[in-house]
Structures are given as C-alpha cells and as structure tokens.
Amino acid sequence: MAGGWARDGAVSEQIEASISDELARLKARKAPVGESLTHCAECEEDIPEPRRQAIPGVKLCLDCQQERDSAFKTRGGINRRGSKDSQLK
C-alpha cells in the first residue's frame, strides 16, 4: 500500500512496532508475589479459593481488583509518524 512519502510496508512496520512495545510493557508489569491472602487487603471480604489458586500471591478480591483496574487511565499512543497533523491532536 502506498502511503505518500512513506516507503512500502512502513505502515505495517509502525503497527508491528506499536504492538511489540505494548506487549513488552505488559510483560514488564510486576506479578503478585508471596502467598495469597485469604481475605481482601482492602475490604476484608473472603477471596475465593479458585482465585487464590489461579493467581498466586493475590491480595485483592475480584470486586476490588476490578475497581482498581477500571481506575487505570490509558496512556497516549506514540507518534511514530512524526506528521504535523498527528502532533496537533
């Protein structure tokens, strides 16, 4: 696919680089360590046994973990093109 001044395959390379960067960022996240708690560290509710077995070192119940995950703000993408239009957004 032609992309103006970009060489053939440049868009695909940009997409692949973005995916690789995001996968590396996700893999770098720290996993829970230690022994799983039987009760949530925030609300003191029981953590179900299947959750403790599935995620070693879990500290939060499912509700508290979902609340924490939903509070996560997505970060802006990387401007790999360097075009003026994409920098103005």
Phi and psi in degrees as GROMACS dihedral restraints (atoms count N, CA, C in turn):
[ dihedral_restraints ]
;  ai    aj    ak    al  type     phi  dphi    fc
    3     4     5     6     1   -79.6    20    10
    4     5     6     7     1   141.2    20    10
    6     7     8     9     1  -132.6    20    10
    7     8     9    10     1    49.7    20    10
    9    10    11    12     1    72.5    20    10
   10    11    12    13     1  -118.3    20    10
   12    13    14    15     1   -83.0    20    10
   13    14    15    16     1   -11.1    20    10
   15    16    17    18     1   -74.9    20    10
   16    17    18    19     1   145.4    20    10
   18    19    20    21     1   -74.9    20    10
   19    20    21    22     1   164.2    20    10
   21    22    23    24     1   -61.2    20    10
   22    23    24    25     1   134.6    20    10
   24    25    26    27     1    86.2    20    10
   25    26    27    28     1    -2.5    20    10
   27    28    29    30     1   -65.5    20    10
   28    29    30    31     1   -39.2    20    10
   30    31    32    33     1   -65.2    20    10
   31    32    33    34     1   -43.5    20    10
   33    34    35    36     1   -61.9    20    10
   34    35    36    37     1   -39.7    20    10
   36    37    38    39     1   -63.9    20    10
   37    38    39    40     1   -38.9    20    10
   39    40    41    42     1   -64.7    20    10
   40    41    42    43     1   -42.4    20    10
   42    43    44    45     1   -64.2    20    10
   43    44    45    46     1   -46.9    20    10
   45    46    47    48     1   -60.7    20    10
   46    47    48    49     1   -40.8    20    10
   48    49    50    51     1   -65.3    20    10
   49    50    51    52     1   -39.9    20    10
   51    52    53    54     1   -64.7    20    10
   52    53    54    55     1   -42.7    20    10
   54    55    56    57     1   -64.7    20    10
   55    56    57    58     1   -43.7    20    10
   57    58    59    60     1   -62.1    20    10
   58    59    60    61     1   -42.2    20    10
   60    61    62    63     1   -62.0    20    10
   61    62    63    64     1   -43.7    20    10
   63    64    65    66     1   -67.9    20    10
   64    65    66    67     1   -40.4    20    10
   66    67    68    69     1   -63.0    20    10
   67    68    69    70     1   -40.7    20    10
   69    70    71    72     1   -64.7    20    10
   70    71    72    73     1   -38.8    20    10
   72    73    74    75     1   -65.1    20    10
   73    74    75    76     1   -41.9    20    10
   75    76    77    78     1   -67.1    20    10
   76    77    78    79     1   -39.0    20    10
   78    79    80    81     1   -68.9    20    10
   79    80    81    82     1   -26.3    20    10
   81    82    83    84     1   -78.1    20    10
   82    83    84    85     1   -13.5    20    10
   84    85    86    87     1   -62.9    20    10
   85    86    87    88     1   142.9    20    10
   87    88    89    90     1   -76.8    20    10
   88    89    90    91     1   133.3    20    10
   90    91    92    93     1   -88.6    20    10
   91    92    93    94     1   154.5    20    10
   93    94    95    96     1   -58.7    20    10
   94    95    96    97     1   142.3    20    10
   96    97    98    99     1  -124.0    20    10
   97    98    99   100     1   161.1    20    10
   99   100   101   102     1    88.7    20    10
  100   101   102   103     1  -165.9    20    10
  102   103   104   105     1   -87.5    20    10
  103   104   105   106     1   143.7    20    10
  105   106   107   108     1   -67.2    20    10
  106   107   108   109     1   145.6    20    10
  108   109   110   111     1   -83.3    20    10
  109   110   111   112     1   152.8    20    10
  111   112   113   114     1   -87.3    20    10
  112   113   114   115     1   -22.0    20    10
  114   115   116   117     1  -127.5    20    10
  115   116   117   118     1   147.6    20    10
  117   118   119   120     1   -61.0    20    10
  118   119   120   121     1   139.2    20    10
  120   121   122   123     1   -71.3    20    10
  121   122   123   124     1   -18.5    20    10
  123   124   125   126     1  -102.7    20    10
  124   125   126   127     1   -46.0    20    10
  126   127   128   129     1  -113.5    20    10
  127   128   129   130     1    -2.5    20    10
  129   130   131   132     1    66.9    20    10
  130   131   132   133     1    11.2    20    10
  132   133   134   135     1   -74.7    20    10
  133   134   135   136     1   155.0    20    10
  135   136   137   138     1   -63.6    20    10
  136   137   138   139     1   138.8    20    10
  138   139   140   141     1   -95.0    20    10
  139   140   141   142     1   121.9    20    10
  141   142   143   144     1   -59.4    20    10
  142   143   144   145     1   144.3    20    10
  144   145   146   147     1   -55.8    20    10
  145   146   147   148     1   -43.1    20    10
  147   148   149   150     1   -59.8    20    10
  148   149   150   151     1   -35.2    20    10
  150   151   152   153     1   -68.1    20    10
  151   152   153   154     1   -41.5    20    10
  153   154   155   156     1   -65.2    20    10
  154   155   156   157     1   -33.5    20    10
  156   157   158   159     1   -76.4    20    10
  157   158   159   160     1   -35.4    20    10
  159   160   161   162     1   -72.7    20    10
  160   161   162   163     1   -35.6    20    10
  162   163   164   165     1  -125.3    20    10
  163   164   165   166     1    91.5    20    10
  165   166   167   168     1   -60.1    20    10
  166   167   168   169     1   133.5    20    10
  168   169   170   171     1    88.5    20    10
  169   170   171   172     1    10.8    20    10
  171   172   173   174     1   -66.4    20    10
  172   173   174   175     1   139.5    20    10
  174   175   176   177     1  -118.4    20    10
  175   176   177   178     1   -15.4    20    10
  177   178   179   180     1  -120.1    20    10
  178   179   180   181     1   149.2    20    10
  180   181   182   183     1   -72.5    20    10
  181   182   183   184     1   170.6    20    10
  183   184   185   186     1   -62.6    20    10
  184   185   186   187     1   -42.5    20    10
  186   187   188   189     1   -62.9    20    10
  187   188   189   190     1   -45.7    20    10
  189   190   191   192     1   -66.2    20    10
  190   191   192   193     1   -37.9    20    10
  192   193   194   195     1   -66.3    20    10
  193   194   195   196     1   -40.6    20    10
  195   196   197   198     1   -65.0    20    10
  196   197   198   199     1   -38.5    20    10
  198   199   200   201     1   -64.3    20    10
  199   200   201   202     1   -42.4    20    10
  201   202   203   204     1   -65.8    20    10
  202   203   204   205     1   -41.4    20    10
  204   205   206   207     1   -66.8    20    10
  205   206   207   208     1   -35.9    20    10
  207   208   209   210     1   -71.9    20    10
  208   209   210   211     1   -22.5    20    10
  210   211   212   213     1   -77.3    20    10
  211   212   213   214     1   -12.5    20    10
  213   214   215   216     1   -66.0    20    10
  214   215   216   217     1   128.8    20    10
  216   217   218   219     1   -96.4    20    10
  217   218   219   220     1   134.0    20    10
  219   220   221   222     1   -70.3    20    10
  220   221   222   223     1   144.5    20    10
  222   223   224   225     1   -92.5    20    10
  223   224   225   226     1   157.4    20    10
  225   226   227   228     1   -68.3    20    10
  226   227   228   229     1   153.2    20    10
  228   229   230   231     1   -73.4    20    10
  229   230   231   232     1   167.7    20    10
  231   232   233   234     1   -91.7    20    10
  232   233   234   235     1   131.9    20    10
  234   235   236   237     1   -82.9    20    10
  235   236   237   238     1    91.6    20    10
  237   238   239   240     1   -83.1    20    10
  238   239   240   241     1   -21.6    20    10
  240   241   242   243     1   -77.8    20    10
  241   242   243   244     1   -38.7    20    10
  243   244   245   246     1    75.5    20    10
  244   245   246   247     1    15.0    20    10
  246   247   248   249     1   -77.8    20    10
  247   248   249   250     1   152.8    20    10
  249   250   251   252     1   -62.8    20    10
  250   251   252   253     1   -40.1    20    10
  252   253   254   255     1   -62.8    20    10
  253   254   255   256     1   -40.9    20    10
  255   256   257   258     1   -73.7    20    10
  256   257   258   259     1   -22.9    20    10
  258   259   260   261     1   -78.5    20    10
  259   260   261   262     1   -21.8    20    10
  261   262   263   264     1   -83.2    20    10
  262   263   264   265     1   -13.5    20    10
